[in-house]
Amino acid sequence: MNATPAKKVGRPADPARCARRREEILEAAVRLFAEHGYPETDMQVLADTLRVGKGTLYRYFPSKQDLFLAAVDRVMLKLREAIDASIVGIDDPLEQVRRAIHTYLAYVAAHPELAELLIQERAQFKDRKKPTYFEYRAANAERWRNRYRVMIGQGRIRDVPVERISNVVGDLLYGTMFANYFTGPRKPPAEQAQDIIDIVFHGILSESERHR
């Protein structure tokens, strides 16, 4: 009787190595999708760019759509990480808002692929109930609203619904990102941020007009 050949045991997956590979794929995918668009981006070209087999891509991302949506998620995660890093060690909630506005505009100016992928997502996947940008916005809204609640309690800002405040600030930043993307920034990000902060914090009415 022939003995049953022993099965070869493959090398156990290294989680750190897998995470690095996934990041490499996503980083390259972001560039290709931003440059060529979703319909024209070929998985084989991406594999060739990374010098891996096409099957490697599909081990990490089952389809081109999965890869694209993961790439969109990645650019939004990086934006959130940049904002979070900018307010580390700052206790004053008002200063945190200032820093967040500055960081948001500086980041999107330095990474135009973010706006490009958001546009593509909307064009290609209109059936999605909530685009990735607004998923992140909703997930982060409450912690910023809590900051506004604190400042209302301190008497530092007007007692208006915090949802109203966060929506107005969020819409201003969102609109500025796309205005800059389509027409080019009229000012450097730092100056744009300061303009938004000045108008949001101080309004446009004079002191005497506000008290009429």
C-alpha positions as CSV (number, residue, x, y, z in Angstrom):
1,M,0.0,0.0,0.0
2,N,1.3,3.4,-0.9
3,A,1.6,5.9,1.8
4,T,-0.5,9.1,1.4
5,P,1.9,11.9,0.5
6,A,2.1,14.4,3.3
7,K,0.5,17.8,2.5
8,K,2.9,20.7,2.2
9,V,2.3,23.3,4.8
10,G,2.5,26.8,3.4
11,R,4.1,29.6,5.3
12,P,1.6,31.2,7.7
13,A,0.4,34.5,6.5
14,D,2.2,37.4,8.1
15,P,-0.4,40.0,9.1
16,A,2.1,42.9,9.0
17,R,3.3,41.9,5.5
18,C,-0.3,41.5,4.3
19,A,-1.2,44.9,5.7
20,R,1.8,46.4,3.9
21,R,0.9,44.7,0.6
22,R,-2.7,45.9,0.9
23,E,-1.4,49.5,1.5
24,E,0.9,49.2,-1.5
25,I,-2.0,48.1,-3.7
26,L,-4.3,50.9,-2.5
27,E,-1.6,53.6,-2.9
28,A,-1.0,52.6,-6.5
29,A,-4.7,52.1,-7.2
30,V,-5.5,55.6,-5.9
31,R,-3.0,57.1,-8.4
32,L,-4.2,55.0,-11.3
33,F,-7.9,55.6,-10.7
34,A,-7.3,59.4,-10.3
35,E,-5.2,59.5,-13.5
36,H,-7.2,57.3,-15.8
37,G,-10.7,57.1,-14.2
38,Y,-12.6,54.1,-13.0
39,P,-13.7,52.7,-16.4
40,E,-10.2,53.0,-18.0
41,T,-8.2,51.6,-15.1
42,D,-7.1,48.0,-15.9
43,M,-6.3,45.6,-13.1
44,Q,-3.5,44.1,-15.2
45,V,-1.9,47.5,-15.5
46,L,-2.1,47.9,-11.8
47,A,-0.5,44.4,-11.3
48,D,2.3,45.3,-13.7
49,T,2.9,48.6,-11.9
50,L,3.3,46.7,-8.6
51,R,5.2,43.8,-10.3
52,V,2.8,41.2,-8.9
53,G,0.5,38.7,-10.5
54,K,-3.0,39.8,-11.2
55,G,-4.2,37.0,-8.8
56,T,-2.5,38.8,-6.0
57,L,-4.8,41.8,-6.4
58,Y,-7.8,39.6,-6.3
59,R,-6.7,37.9,-3.1
60,Y,-6.9,41.3,-1.4
61,F,-9.8,42.8,-3.4
62,P,-12.4,40.4,-5.0
63,S,-13.3,42.8,-7.7
64,K,-12.3,46.1,-9.4
65,Q,-15.3,47.7,-7.7
66,D,-14.1,46.5,-4.3
67,L,-10.7,47.9,-5.0
68,F,-12.0,51.3,-6.1
69,L,-14.3,51.7,-3.1
70,A,-11.4,50.7,-0.8
71,A,-9.3,53.3,-2.5
72,V,-11.9,56.0,-1.8
73,D,-12.2,54.8,1.8
74,R,-8.4,55.1,2.0
75,V,-8.2,58.8,0.9
76,M,-11.0,59.7,3.3
77,L,-9.2,57.8,6.2
78,K,-6.0,59.7,5.4
79,L,-7.9,63.0,5.6
80,R,-9.4,62.1,8.9
81,E,-6.0,61.0,10.3
82,A,-4.4,64.3,9.2
83,I,-7.1,66.3,11.0
84,D,-6.9,64.1,14.1
85,A,-3.1,64.5,14.2
86,S,-3.4,68.3,13.9
87,I,-5.4,68.7,17.1
88,V,-3.4,66.3,19.3
89,G,-2.4,68.0,22.5
90,I,-4.9,70.9,22.0
91,D,-7.5,71.2,24.7
92,D,-9.3,74.4,23.6
93,P,-12.2,73.3,21.4
94,L,-12.3,76.5,19.4
95,E,-8.6,76.1,18.5
96,Q,-9.3,72.5,17.6
97,V,-11.9,73.8,15.1
98,R,-9.5,76.3,13.7
99,R,-6.8,73.7,13.2
100,A,-9.2,71.2,11.7
101,I,-10.3,73.8,9.1
102,H,-6.7,74.7,8.2
103,T,-5.7,71.0,8.0
104,Y,-8.7,70.1,5.8
105,L,-8.0,72.7,3.2
106,A,-4.3,72.1,3.2
107,Y,-4.7,68.4,2.8
108,V,-7.2,68.5,0.0
109,A,-5.0,71.0,-1.8
110,A,-2.0,68.7,-1.5
111,H,-4.0,65.6,-2.5
112,P,-6.3,66.4,-5.5
113,E,-6.8,62.7,-6.0
114,L,-9.2,62.9,-3.1
115,A,-11.7,65.1,-4.9
116,E,-11.2,63.2,-8.1
117,L,-12.1,59.9,-6.6
118,L,-15.1,61.3,-4.8
119,I,-16.3,62.6,-8.2
120,Q,-15.8,59.2,-9.8
121,E,-17.6,57.4,-7.0
122,R,-20.6,59.6,-7.5
123,A,-20.5,59.1,-11.3
124,Q,-20.0,55.4,-11.3
125,F,-22.0,54.3,-8.2
126,K,-25.1,56.5,-8.1
127,D,-27.0,53.7,-6.5
128,R,-25.0,53.9,-3.2
129,K,-27.3,55.2,-0.5
130,K,-24.5,57.3,1.1
131,P,-21.2,58.1,-0.7
132,T,-18.0,57.5,1.3
133,Y,-17.4,61.1,2.0
134,F,-20.8,61.5,3.8
135,E,-20.3,58.2,5.6
136,Y,-17.1,59.6,7.2
137,R,-18.8,62.9,7.8
138,A,-21.7,61.2,9.6
139,A,-19.3,59.0,11.6
140,N,-17.3,62.0,12.8
141,A,-20.2,64.5,13.3
142,E,-21.0,63.8,16.9
143,R,-17.5,64.4,18.3
144,W,-17.4,67.9,16.7
145,R,-21.0,68.6,17.8
146,N,-19.8,67.8,21.4
147,R,-17.1,70.5,21.0
148,Y,-19.8,73.0,20.0
149,R,-21.9,71.9,23.0
150,V,-19.0,72.6,25.3
151,M,-18.5,76.1,23.8
152,I,-22.2,76.9,24.1
153,G,-22.1,75.8,27.7
154,Q,-19.1,78.1,28.3
155,G,-20.9,81.0,26.6
156,R,-18.3,81.2,23.9
157,I,-20.6,80.7,20.9
158,R,-24.3,81.3,20.4
159,D,-26.8,78.8,21.6
160,V,-28.0,77.4,18.3
161,P,-28.5,73.8,17.4
162,V,-25.1,72.1,17.1
163,E,-26.3,70.2,14.0
164,R,-26.8,73.5,12.3
165,I,-23.3,74.7,13.1
166,S,-21.6,71.5,12.0
167,N,-23.6,71.3,8.8
168,V,-22.8,74.9,7.8
169,V,-19.0,74.4,8.5
170,G,-19.0,71.1,6.8
171,D,-20.8,72.3,3.7
172,L,-18.4,75.3,3.5
173,L,-15.4,73.0,3.5
174,Y,-16.9,70.5,1.1
175,G,-17.9,73.3,-1.4
176,T,-14.5,74.9,-1.1
177,M,-12.8,71.6,-1.9
178,F,-14.7,71.2,-5.2
179,A,-14.5,74.9,-6.1
180,N,-10.7,74.7,-5.8
181,Y,-10.6,71.4,-7.7
182,F,-12.6,72.7,-10.7
183,T,-11.4,76.3,-11.0
184,G,-8.2,76.3,-9.0
185,P,-7.7,78.0,-5.7
186,R,-7.9,81.7,-5.7
187,K,-5.8,81.9,-2.6
188,P,-3.4,79.6,-0.7
189,P,-5.2,77.1,1.6
190,A,-4.1,78.9,4.8
191,E,-5.7,82.2,3.5
192,Q,-8.9,80.4,2.5
193,A,-9.0,78.7,5.9
194,Q,-8.6,82.1,7.6
195,D,-11.4,83.6,5.5
196,I,-13.8,80.8,6.5
197,I,-12.8,81.1,10.1
198,D,-13.3,84.9,10.1
199,I,-16.7,84.8,8.5
200,V,-18.0,81.8,10.5
201,F,-16.6,83.0,13.9
202,H,-17.4,86.8,13.5
203,G,-20.1,87.0,10.8
204,I,-20.4,89.9,8.3
205,L,-22.4,92.3,10.4
206,S,-20.8,95.1,12.3
207,E,-21.1,95.3,16.1
208,S,-23.6,98.1,15.9
209,E,-25.7,96.3,13.2
210,R,-25.9,93.1,15.3
211,H,-27.4,95.0,18.2
212,R,-30.0,96.9,16.2
